[in-house]
Amino acid sequence: MQDRLAELEELQVRVHLILLLRVSYLFFFFLSFRYCRFQKCVEAGMNPKWVLNDAEKRRRAERLDAIKRERVR
């Protein structure tokens, strides 16, 4: 019984490590993909100042929501 529990715990640790590696890989892949896409846009002539940071995105979304609410009235 103790051996079986030890095997299950070891298996659980292995599964967690595999999942951690997959998540790490996906995170790296998507970050590198975004960077490559950004670089291609800049090379094609896009102004890098057009890219909004998170705070600017939130403010823009709030403004658009306010405009939509005004139109509904």
DSSP file (Angstrom, degrees, kcal/mol; ACC not computed):
  #  RESIDUE AA STRUCTURE BP1 BP2  ACC     N-H-->O    O-->H-N    N-H-->O    O-->H-N    TCO  KAPPA ALPHA  PHI   PSI    X-CA   Y-CA   Z-CA
    1    1 A M     >        0   0    0      0, 0.0     4,-2.1     0, 0.0     5,-0.2   0.000 360.0 360.0 360.0 -44.2    0.0    0.0    0.0
    2    2 A Q  H  >  +     0   0    0      1,-0.2     4,-2.4     2,-0.2     5,-0.2   0.877 360.0  52.6 -64.4 -37.8    2.8    2.4    0.9
    3    3 A D  H  > S+     0   0    0      1,-0.2     4,-2.4     2,-0.2    -1,-0.2   0.912 108.3  50.4 -63.6 -41.6    4.6    1.6   -2.3
    4    4 A R  H  > S+     0   0    0      2,-0.2     4,-2.3     1,-0.2    -2,-0.2   0.904 110.7  48.9 -63.9 -41.6    1.5    2.3   -4.3
    5    5 A L  H  X S+     0   0    0     -4,-2.1     4,-2.5     2,-0.2    -1,-0.2   0.903 110.8  50.6 -64.5 -41.1    1.1    5.7   -2.6
    6    6 A A  H  X S+     0   0    0     -4,-2.4     4,-2.3     2,-0.2    -2,-0.2   0.901 110.5  49.6 -63.6 -40.5    4.7    6.5   -3.3
    7    7 A E  H  X S+     0   0    0     -4,-2.4     4,-2.4     2,-0.2    -2,-0.2   0.910 111.3  49.0 -64.3 -42.2    4.3    5.6   -7.0
    8    8 A L  H  X S+     0   0    0     -4,-2.3     4,-2.4     2,-0.2    -2,-0.2   0.897 111.2  49.2 -65.8 -39.9    1.2    7.8   -7.2
    9    9 A E  H  X S+     0   0    0     -4,-2.5     4,-2.1     2,-0.2    -1,-0.2   0.907 111.8  48.9 -64.9 -41.1    2.9   10.7   -5.6
   10   10 A E  H  X S+     0   0    0     -4,-2.3     4,-2.2     2,-0.2    -2,-0.2   0.903 111.6  49.4 -65.0 -40.4    5.9   10.3   -7.9
   11   11 A L  H  X S+     0   0    0     -4,-2.4     4,-2.6     1,-0.2    -2,-0.2   0.904 109.2  52.4 -63.5 -41.6    3.5   10.2  -10.9
   12   12 A Q  H  X S+     0   0    0     -4,-2.4     4,-2.3     1,-0.2    -2,-0.2   0.899 108.7  50.0 -63.0 -40.3    1.8   13.3   -9.7
   13   13 A V  H  X S+     0   0    0     -4,-2.1     4,-2.3     2,-0.2    -1,-0.2   0.909 110.6  50.0 -63.9 -42.1    5.1   15.2   -9.5
   14   14 A R  H  X S+     0   0    0     -4,-2.2     4,-2.5     2,-0.2    -2,-0.2   0.912 110.1  49.9 -63.2 -42.2    6.0   14.1  -13.0
   15   15 A V  H  X S+     0   0    0     -4,-2.6     4,-2.6     1,-0.2    -1,-0.2   0.917 110.3  50.5 -63.0 -42.7    2.6   15.3  -14.3
   16   16 A H  H  X S+     0   0    0     -4,-2.3     4,-2.5     1,-0.2    -1,-0.2   0.903 110.6  49.4 -62.7 -40.8    3.0   18.6  -12.6
   17   17 A L  H  X S+     0   0    0     -4,-2.3     4,-2.5     2,-0.2    -1,-0.2   0.911 110.8  49.7 -64.5 -41.9    6.5   19.0  -14.1
   18   18 A I  H  X S+     0   0    0     -4,-2.5     4,-2.4     2,-0.2    -2,-0.2   0.927 112.4  47.5 -62.6 -44.3    5.3   18.2  -17.6
   19   19 A L  H  X S+     0   0    0     -4,-2.6     4,-2.7     1,-0.2    -2,-0.2   0.903 111.0  51.7 -64.1 -40.4    2.4   20.7  -17.2
   20   20 A L  H  X S+     0   0    0     -4,-2.5     4,-2.5     1,-0.2    -1,-0.2   0.907 110.3  48.8 -62.2 -42.2    4.8   23.3  -16.0
   21   21 A L  H  X S+     0   0    0     -4,-2.5     4,-2.5     2,-0.2    -2,-0.2   0.903 111.6  49.5 -64.6 -40.9    7.1   22.8  -18.9
   22   22 A R  H  X S+     0   0    0     -4,-2.4     4,-2.8     2,-0.2    -2,-0.2   0.931 112.2  47.2 -64.0 -45.0    4.2   23.0  -21.4
   23   23 A V  H  X S+     0   0    0     -4,-2.7     4,-2.7     1,-0.2    -2,-0.2   0.918 112.7  49.9 -62.9 -42.9    3.0   26.2  -19.8
   24   24 A S  H  X S+     0   0    0     -4,-2.5     4,-2.4    -5,-0.2    -1,-0.2   0.917 112.1  48.0 -61.2 -43.5    6.5   27.7  -19.8
   25   25 A Y  H  X S+     0   0    0     -4,-2.5     4,-3.0     2,-0.2    -2,-0.2   0.931 112.8  47.4 -63.3 -46.5    6.9   26.7  -23.5
   26   26 A L  H  X S+     0   0    0     -4,-2.8     4,-2.8     2,-0.2     5,-0.2   0.911 111.5  51.1 -63.3 -41.8    3.6   28.2  -24.5
   27   27 A F  H  X S+     0   0    0     -4,-2.7     4,-2.2    -5,-0.2    -1,-0.2   0.940 113.7  44.5 -60.1 -47.1    4.3   31.4  -22.6
   28   28 A F  H  X S+     0   0    0     -4,-2.4     4,-2.7     2,-0.2     5,-0.2   0.914 112.9  52.3 -62.5 -43.6    7.7   31.8  -24.3
   29   29 A F  H  X S+     0   0    0     -4,-3.0     4,-2.5     1,-0.2    -2,-0.2   0.930 111.6  44.7 -59.9 -48.1    6.2   30.9  -27.7
   30   30 A F  H  X S+     0   0    0     -4,-2.8     4,-2.4     2,-0.2    -1,-0.2   0.875 113.5  50.2 -69.0 -36.0    3.4   33.5  -27.5
   31   31 A L  H  X S+     0   0    0     -4,-2.2     4,-2.2    -5,-0.2    -1,-0.2   0.931 113.8  45.0 -65.1 -43.7    5.8   36.2  -26.2
   32   32 A S  H  X S+     0   0    0     -4,-2.7     4,-2.6     2,-0.2    -2,-0.2   0.873 111.9  53.2 -68.4 -35.0    8.2   35.5  -29.0
   33   33 A F  H  X S+     0   0    0     -4,-2.5     4,-2.6    -5,-0.2    -2,-0.2   0.932 109.8  47.9 -63.8 -45.2    5.4   35.4  -31.6
   34   34 A R  H  X S+     0   0    0     -4,-2.4     4,-2.7     1,-0.2    -2,-0.2   0.915 112.4  49.4 -61.0 -42.8    4.1   38.8  -30.4
   35   35 A Y  H  X S+     0   0    0     -4,-2.2     4,-2.7     2,-0.2    -2,-0.2   0.932 111.8  47.8 -63.6 -45.2    7.6   40.3  -30.6
   36   36 A C  H  X S+     0   0    0     -4,-2.6     4,-2.3     2,-0.2    -1,-0.2   0.909 112.7  48.9 -61.9 -42.1    8.2   38.9  -34.1
   37   37 A R  H  X S+     0   0    0     -4,-2.6     4,-2.1     2,-0.2    -1,-0.2   0.919 111.8  49.4 -64.0 -42.7    4.8   40.2  -35.3
   38   38 A F  H  X S+     0   0    0     -4,-2.7     4,-2.4     1,-0.2    -2,-0.2   0.926 110.4  50.7 -60.7 -45.5    5.6   43.6  -33.7
   39   39 A Q  H  X S+     0   0    0     -4,-2.7     4,-2.6     1,-0.2    -1,-0.2   0.902 109.5  50.5 -60.6 -41.8    9.0   43.7  -35.4
   40   40 A K  H  X S+     0   0    0     -4,-2.3     4,-1.6     1,-0.2    -1,-0.2   0.892 110.1  50.3 -64.5 -38.8    7.5   42.9  -38.8
   41   41 A C  H  <>S+     0   0    0     -4,-2.1     5,-2.5     2,-0.2     4,-0.4   0.915 111.4  47.9 -64.8 -42.6    4.9   45.6  -38.4
   42   42 A V  H ><5S+     0   0    0     -4,-2.4     3,-1.4     1,-0.2    -2,-0.2   0.918 110.9  51.1 -64.1 -43.1    7.6   48.2  -37.5
   43   43 A E  H 3<5S+     0   0    0     -4,-2.6    -1,-0.2     1,-0.3    -2,-0.2   0.813 106.0  56.4 -63.5 -29.4    9.7   47.0  -40.5
   44   44 A A  T 3<5S-     0   0    0     -4,-1.6    -1,-0.3    -5,-0.2    -2,-0.2   0.542 132.5 -89.7 -80.8  -6.2    6.6   47.5  -42.7
   45   45 A G  T < 5S+     0   0    0     -3,-1.4    -3,-0.2    -4,-0.4    -2,-0.1   0.462  74.2 148.3 117.0   1.5    6.4   51.1  -41.6
   46   46 A M      < -     0   0    0     -5,-2.5    -1,-0.3    -6,-0.1     3,-0.0  -0.450  50.8-119.7 -69.4 141.0    4.1   51.1  -38.5
   47   47 A N    >   -     0   0    0      1,-0.1     3,-2.1    -2,-0.1     4,-0.2  -0.721  13.7-145.5 -80.1 121.1    4.9   53.8  -36.0
   48   48 A P  G >  S+     0   0    0      0, 0.0     3,-1.3     0, 0.0    -1,-0.1   0.729  95.4  70.7 -61.3 -20.6    5.9   52.0  -32.7
   49   49 A K  G 3  S+     0   0    0      1,-0.3    -2,-0.0     3,-0.0    -3,-0.0   0.641  83.4  71.7 -70.6 -12.5    4.2   54.9  -30.8
   50   50 A W  G <  S+     0   0    0     -3,-2.1     2,-0.4     2,-0.1    -1,-0.3   0.660  74.3 100.3 -75.4 -15.4    0.9   53.6  -31.9
   51   51 A V    <   -     0   0    0     -3,-1.3     2,-0.3    -4,-0.2     0, 0.0  -0.579  68.2-142.9 -76.9 127.6    1.1   50.6  -29.6
   52   52 A L        -     0   0    0     -2,-0.4     2,-0.1     1,-0.1    -2,-0.1  -0.672   4.8-136.0 -91.9 142.8   -0.9   51.2  -26.4
   53   53 A N     >  -     0   0    0     -2,-0.3     4,-2.4     1,-0.1     5,-0.2  -0.338  39.5 -90.9 -83.5 178.4    0.1   50.0  -23.0
   54   54 A D  H  > S+     0   0    0      1,-0.2     4,-2.3     2,-0.2     5,-0.2   0.888 126.2  49.9 -61.1 -41.8   -2.4   48.3  -20.7
   55   55 A A  H  > S+     0   0    0      1,-0.2     4,-2.4     2,-0.2    -1,-0.2   0.911 111.8  48.5 -64.3 -41.7   -3.5   51.5  -19.0
   56   56 A E  H  > S+     0   0    0      2,-0.2     4,-2.4     1,-0.2    -1,-0.2   0.881 110.0  52.3 -66.2 -37.7   -4.1   53.2  -22.3
   57   57 A K  H  X S+     0   0    0     -4,-2.4     4,-2.5     2,-0.2    -2,-0.2   0.914 110.0  48.9 -62.6 -42.3   -6.0   50.2  -23.6
   58   58 A R  H  X S+     0   0    0     -4,-2.3     4,-2.5     2,-0.2    -2,-0.2   0.932 112.0  47.7 -63.6 -46.0   -8.2   50.3  -20.5
   59   59 A R  H  X S+     0   0    0     -4,-2.4     4,-2.4     1,-0.2    -1,-0.2   0.905 112.4  49.8 -61.7 -41.2   -8.9   54.0  -20.9
   60   60 A R  H  X S+     0   0    0     -4,-2.4     4,-2.5     1,-0.2    -1,-0.2   0.919 110.9  48.9 -63.8 -43.4   -9.7   53.6  -24.6
   61   61 A A  H  X S+     0   0    0     -4,-2.5     4,-2.4     1,-0.2    -2,-0.2   0.896 110.8  50.9 -63.5 -40.0  -12.1   50.7  -23.9
   62   62 A E  H  X S+     0   0    0     -4,-2.5     4,-2.3     2,-0.2    -1,-0.2   0.911 110.3  49.3 -64.1 -41.9  -13.8   52.8  -21.2
   63   63 A R  H  X S+     0   0    0     -4,-2.4     4,-2.2     2,-0.2    -2,-0.2   0.922 111.8  48.5 -62.7 -43.2  -14.2   55.7  -23.6
   64   64 A L  H  X S+     0   0    0     -4,-2.5     4,-2.4     1,-0.2    -2,-0.2   0.893 110.5  51.3 -64.9 -39.1  -15.7   53.5  -26.3
   65   65 A D  H  X S+     0   0    0     -4,-2.4     4,-2.4     2,-0.2    -1,-0.2   0.907 109.4  50.5 -62.5 -41.4  -18.1   51.9  -23.8
   66   66 A A  H  X S+     0   0    0     -4,-2.3     4,-2.0     2,-0.2    -2,-0.2   0.907 110.4  49.5 -63.4 -41.4  -19.2   55.4  -22.7
   67   67 A I  H  X S+     0   0    0     -4,-2.2     4,-1.9     1,-0.2    -2,-0.2   0.919 110.8  49.8 -63.2 -43.4  -19.8   56.4  -26.3
   68   68 A K  H  X S+     0   0    0     -4,-2.4     4,-1.6     1,-0.2    -2,-0.2   0.900 109.6  51.2 -62.8 -41.0  -21.8   53.2  -26.9
   69   69 A R  H  X S+     0   0    0     -4,-2.4     4,-1.2     1,-0.2    -1,-0.2   0.879 108.7  51.7 -64.1 -37.1  -23.9   53.8  -23.9
   70   70 A E  H  < S+     0   0    0     -4,-2.0    -1,-0.2     1,-0.2    -2,-0.2   0.880 108.2  51.6 -66.3 -37.9  -24.7   57.3  -25.1
   71   71 A R  H  < S+     0   0    0     -4,-1.9    -1,-0.2     1,-0.2    -2,-0.2   0.830 104.9  56.6 -67.8 -32.1  -25.8   56.0  -28.5
   72   72 A V  H  <        0   0    0     -4,-1.6    -1,-0.2     1,-0.3    -2,-0.2   0.838 360.0 360.0 -70.0 -32.5  -28.2   53.5  -26.9
   73   73 A R     <        0   0    0     -4,-1.2    -1,-0.3    -3,-0.2    -2,-0.2   0.501 360.0 360.0 -68.1 360.0  -30.0   56.3  -25.0
